[in-house]
């Protein structure tokens, strides 16, 4: 476990050193921050078996449920920069669906300090930490909602464990499998003007959300975004083609990223990142 973690950290250190960072954070700052959290994870969490529930990065103190999840999110958001986008204005409108404890919001605020952000997190325990992090970091123009983005308004069962990222609506795939009811709302209820960027990680509800968004003629208001598509979250359901067709029919282009390793297995669960963008905007640049 410790040896594998060392290899993983060396890989991400290599990414930092060899990547051309377009953000305003700076390569040196990212490197030193990752060096600090890597040492703390290896020494305190893996070797001493101590759990750490908070960390200070980029001048902000963040609270979370476990350090390993925090490190993973830092790697994906600040090193891989999977939510980076180019805005045409200094104060873009951003929707963050599945905000967790707010690392993605901090990232957006670093690259676009004047951004207006609407963030959704349905799990109340996670939402509480999210609210603490946003208010404690003094991040302005961030509106938080303790609601689940879905294809319909109402109530739904939410399964999961705050210590795990595997939380889901109507699907028992979370850590402890604890079940509770949460409020659901269609994204179209909030999309009433041009959205510069839409980030979505809602554990399997993405297809119904985009269907409803397109049905209400609201998808055309979104310039670009990144959505995590959960392929085979329900075994036997192959809907990736239907999901991508929504973008094709609406005039969007897209890029796809997946880290699935061979050999492949039939019906295997797979996370797929889809970056989508309006092609008509690309042609006018």
C-alpha positions as CSV (number, residue, x, y, z in Angstrom):
1,X,0.0,0.0,0.0
2,X,2.7,2.5,1.0
3,X,4.9,1.5,-2.0
4,X,2.0,1.9,-4.4
5,X,1.3,5.3,-2.9
6,X,4.9,6.4,-3.4
7,X,4.7,5.4,-7.1
8,X,1.4,7.3,-7.4
9,X,2.8,10.4,-5.8
10,X,5.9,10.3,-8.1
11,X,3.6,10.1,-11.1
12,X,1.7,13.2,-10.0
13,X,4.9,15.1,-9.2
14,X,6.0,14.2,-12.7
15,X,2.7,15.6,-14.1
16,X,3.3,18.9,-12.1
17,X,6.8,19.3,-13.4
18,X,6.1,18.5,-17.0
19,X,2.7,20.2,-17.4
20,X,2.1,23.7,-18.8
21,X,-0.3,25.1,-16.2
22,X,-2.7,27.6,-17.6
23,X,-4.1,28.5,-14.1
24,X,-3.2,31.4,-11.9
25,X,-2.0,29.1,-9.1
26,X,1.5,28.5,-10.5
27,X,3.5,25.3,-10.9
28,X,5.7,26.0,-7.9
29,X,2.7,26.6,-5.5
30,X,1.0,23.4,-6.7
31,X,4.3,21.4,-6.3
32,X,4.9,22.6,-2.8
33,X,1.3,22.1,-1.7
34,X,1.3,18.6,-3.1
35,X,4.6,17.8,-1.4
36,X,3.1,18.9,1.9
37,X,-0.1,16.8,1.6
38,X,1.8,13.8,0.2
39,X,4.1,13.7,3.2
40,X,1.2,14.1,5.7
41,X,-0.7,11.3,4.0
42,X,2.2,8.9,3.8
43,X,3.4,9.6,7.4
44,X,0.3,10.3,9.4
45,X,-2.4,8.3,7.6
46,X,-0.6,5.3,6.1
47,X,2.2,4.8,8.6
48,X,0.8,6.1,11.9
49,X,-2.8,5.3,11.1
50,X,-4.0,8.7,12.1
51,X,-7.0,10.3,10.4
52,X,-6.8,13.9,9.4
53,X,-10.0,15.9,8.9
54,X,-8.7,19.3,7.7
55,X,-6.0,20.9,5.6
56,X,-4.9,24.4,4.6
57,X,-4.2,24.9,0.9
58,X,-3.8,28.1,-1.0
59,X,-4.6,30.1,2.1
60,X,-7.9,28.3,2.8
61,X,-8.6,25.8,5.6
62,X,-10.8,23.0,4.3
63,X,-12.7,20.4,6.4
64,X,-13.5,16.9,5.0
65,X,-14.2,13.3,6.1
66,X,-11.0,11.6,5.3
67,X,-7.6,12.5,4.0
68,X,-7.3,9.9,1.2
69,X,-10.4,11.3,-0.5
70,X,-9.0,14.9,-0.1
71,X,-5.7,13.9,-1.7
72,X,-7.5,12.1,-4.6
73,X,-9.7,15.2,-5.2
74,X,-6.6,17.5,-5.1
75,X,-4.9,15.3,-7.7
76,X,-7.9,15.3,-10.1
77,X,-8.8,19.0,-9.7
78,X,-5.5,20.9,-9.1
79,X,-3.0,18.6,-10.9
80,X,-5.0,17.0,-13.7
81,X,-7.1,20.2,-13.9
82,X,-10.1,18.3,-15.2
83,X,-12.4,21.2,-14.7
84,X,-10.3,23.9,-16.4
85,X,-12.1,26.0,-19.0
86,X,-11.6,29.2,-20.9
87,X,-14.2,31.9,-20.1
88,X,-14.9,34.9,-22.4
89,X,-15.6,37.1,-19.4
90,X,-14.0,37.8,-16.0
91,X,-17.2,36.9,-14.1
92,X,-18.4,33.6,-15.6
93,X,-21.5,31.8,-14.4
94,X,-20.6,28.3,-13.2
95,X,-22.9,25.5,-12.0
96,X,-21.3,22.9,-9.8
97,X,-23.5,19.8,-9.5
98,X,-22.1,17.4,-6.9
99,X,-19.9,19.9,-5.1
100,X,-18.8,17.6,-2.3
101,X,-16.8,19.6,0.2
102,X,-15.9,22.4,-2.2
103,X,-12.4,21.7,-3.7
104,X,-13.8,22.3,-7.2
105,X,-15.4,25.6,-6.1
106,X,-12.0,26.7,-4.7
107,X,-10.4,25.8,-8.0
108,X,-12.9,27.9,-10.0
109,X,-12.5,30.8,-7.6
110,X,-8.7,30.7,-8.1
111,X,-8.8,30.8,-11.9
112,X,-11.9,33.2,-12.0
113,X,-12.1,35.1,-8.7
114,X,-15.2,37.1,-9.9
115,X,-17.1,33.9,-10.9
116,X,-20.7,33.5,-9.8
117,X,-21.2,29.9,-8.7
118,X,-24.3,27.8,-8.0
119,X,-23.3,24.7,-6.1
120,X,-25.5,21.6,-5.3
121,X,-24.7,18.9,-2.7
122,X,-27.6,16.6,-1.5
123,X,-25.9,14.9,1.4
124,X,-26.5,17.0,4.5
125,X,-23.3,16.0,6.3
126,X,-21.3,16.8,3.3
127,X,-23.2,20.0,2.7
128,X,-22.5,21.1,6.2
129,X,-18.7,20.8,5.6
130,X,-19.1,22.5,2.2
131,X,-20.9,25.4,3.8
132,X,-18.2,25.7,6.5
133,X,-15.4,25.6,3.9
134,X,-17.0,28.3,1.6
135,X,-17.8,30.6,4.5
136,X,-14.5,30.0,6.3
137,X,-12.6,30.7,3.1
138,X,-14.6,33.9,2.5
139,X,-15.5,32.9,-1.1
140,X,-18.0,35.4,-2.4
141,X,-20.8,35.0,-4.9
142,X,-21.2,31.3,-4.2
143,X,-24.8,30.1,-3.6
144,X,-25.2,26.7,-2.0
145,X,-28.2,24.3,-2.3
146,X,-28.7,21.1,-0.2
147,X,-30.5,19.5,-3.1
148,X,-30.0,16.6,-5.6
149,X,-30.0,17.5,-9.2
150,X,-32.3,15.1,-11.0
151,X,-34.6,14.7,-14.0
152,X,-37.6,15.6,-11.8
153,X,-38.7,17.6,-8.8
154,X,-39.7,15.7,-5.6
155,X,-38.0,13.3,-3.2
156,X,-35.7,10.4,-3.8
157,X,-33.7,8.0,-1.7
158,X,-30.0,8.9,-1.4
159,X,-27.5,6.1,-0.6
160,X,-24.0,6.5,0.6
161,X,-21.4,7.2,3.1
162,X,-19.9,10.7,3.6
163,X,-16.4,9.0,3.8
164,X,-16.8,7.7,0.3
165,X,-17.3,9.3,-3.1
166,X,-19.7,6.5,-4.1
167,X,-22.9,8.1,-3.1
168,X,-25.9,7.8,-5.4
169,X,-29.6,8.5,-5.9
170,X,-31.8,5.4,-5.9
171,X,-28.7,3.1,-6.2
172,X,-27.1,1.3,-3.2
173,X,-23.5,1.7,-4.1
174,X,-22.2,3.9,-1.3
175,X,-19.8,2.8,1.4
176,X,-22.2,2.1,4.3
177,X,-25.3,2.0,2.1
178,X,-27.1,4.3,4.5
179,X,-30.4,5.4,3.0
180,X,-32.2,8.7,3.5
181,X,-34.6,10.9,1.5
182,X,-33.4,14.0,-0.2
183,X,-35.0,16.8,-2.2
184,X,-34.6,16.6,-5.9
185,X,-34.8,19.4,-8.5
186,X,-34.4,19.6,-12.3
187,X,-31.4,21.7,-13.3
188,X,-33.6,23.5,-15.8
189,X,-35.3,25.2,-12.8
190,X,-32.1,27.2,-12.2
191,X,-30.7,27.6,-15.7
192,X,-32.4,30.8,-16.9
193,X,-29.4,32.7,-18.5
194,X,-26.2,31.9,-20.2
195,X,-24.0,29.4,-18.2
196,X,-20.3,29.6,-19.0
197,X,-19.4,26.2,-17.5
198,X,-21.4,23.2,-16.0
199,X,-19.5,20.7,-13.8
200,X,-21.5,17.6,-13.0
201,X,-20.7,14.5,-11.0
202,X,-24.0,13.2,-9.7
203,X,-23.4,9.4,-9.7
204,X,-25.7,8.1,-12.4
205,X,-28.5,10.7,-12.7
206,X,-26.7,12.6,-15.5
207,X,-28.7,11.0,-18.4
208,X,-32.1,12.0,-16.9
209,X,-30.8,15.5,-16.1
210,X,-29.6,16.2,-19.6
211,X,-32.7,14.7,-21.2
212,X,-34.8,17.1,-19.1
213,X,-32.5,20.0,-19.7
214,X,-32.7,19.6,-23.5
215,X,-36.5,19.0,-23.4
216,X,-36.9,22.4,-21.6
217,X,-34.7,24.1,-24.2
218,X,-32.2,25.0,-21.5
219,X,-29.2,23.0,-22.8
220,X,-28.7,25.7,-25.5
221,X,-27.9,28.1,-22.7
222,X,-24.8,26.2,-21.6
223,X,-21.5,27.1,-23.3
224,X,-19.4,24.2,-22.1
225,X,-18.9,21.8,-19.2
226,X,-17.5,18.5,-17.9
227,X,-19.8,15.7,-16.8
228,X,-18.7,12.4,-15.3
229,X,-20.8,9.7,-16.9
230,X,-21.2,6.5,-14.9
231,X,-21.2,3.7,-17.4
232,X,-22.7,0.5,-16.1
233,X,-23.7,2.0,-12.8
234,X,-26.6,-0.4,-13.4
235,X,-25.3,-3.6,-14.9
236,X,-26.7,-4.3,-18.3
237,X,-27.7,-0.7,-19.1
238,X,-25.7,0.6,-22.0
239,X,-26.8,4.2,-22.5
240,X,-23.6,6.0,-23.4
241,X,-24.7,6.3,-27.0
242,X,-28.0,7.9,-26.0
243,X,-26.2,10.2,-23.6
244,X,-23.7,11.4,-26.3
245,X,-26.5,11.8,-28.9
246,X,-28.1,14.5,-26.7
247,X,-25.0,16.6,-27.3
248,X,-24.7,15.7,-31.0
249,X,-28.4,16.6,-31.7
250,X,-28.0,19.9,-29.8
251,X,-25.0,21.0,-31.8
252,X,-22.3,20.3,-29.2
253,X,-18.9,18.8,-29.7
254,X,-17.3,16.6,-27.1
255,X,-14.1,15.0,-25.9
256,X,-14.0,11.7,-23.9
257,X,-11.5,10.5,-21.3
258,X,-11.4,7.2,-19.5
259,X,-8.7,5.4,-17.5
260,X,-10.2,1.9,-17.9
261,X,-7.4,-0.7,-18.0
262,X,-7.3,-3.9,-20.1
263,X,-8.2,-6.7,-20.0
264,X,-11.8,-5.6,-20.2
265,X,-14.7,-7.4,-18.5
266,X,-18.3,-7.5,-19.7
267,X,-20.6,-5.2,-17.8
268,X,-17.7,-3.6,-15.9
269,X,-18.4,-0.3,-14.2
270,X,-16.5,2.6,-15.8
271,X,-16.2,6.4,-15.1
272,X,-16.1,8.4,-18.2
273,X,-15.3,12.2,-18.3
274,X,-17.1,14.0,-21.1
275,X,-16.0,17.6,-21.9
276,X,-18.7,19.2,-24.1
277,X,-18.8,22.5,-25.8
278,X,-21.0,24.5,-28.3
279,X,-19.4,24.1,-31.7
280,X,-20.8,27.4,-32.9
281,X,-18.8,29.2,-30.2
282,X,-15.7,27.3,-31.3
283,X,-16.2,28.4,-34.9
284,X,-16.4,32.1,-33.8
285,X,-13.2,32.1,-31.8
